[in-house]
Amino acid sequence: MDDPDVFAGLIVLLILIGIYLIPTIIAICRKAHYSAAAITINILLGWTFLGWVLALVLSLLNKPDRMPQQIVINQVVGDKNNLSKTKKQKDEE
């Protein structure tokens, strides 16, 4: 380990591994919605430039904003003629 070339080679290797794992690191830190996909693609296909870019994009995507849909149900039960009468009118009959 006294050889400076070996030490420099290890430093370069660690830097390259860090660059390779940037999408994974970003996905974990941001708690991205697609973090599992980003990590998987980064590990398996990151060696291709396209796989690395795809993993980076997935790690930067946020969860799709979907507002819950409000459903209003108006249901009429019973006789339609009796609905217009008040309770007091029904009791008088």
Order of alpha helices (4+ residues) and beta strands (2+ residues): alpha-alpha-alpha-alpha-alpha-alpha
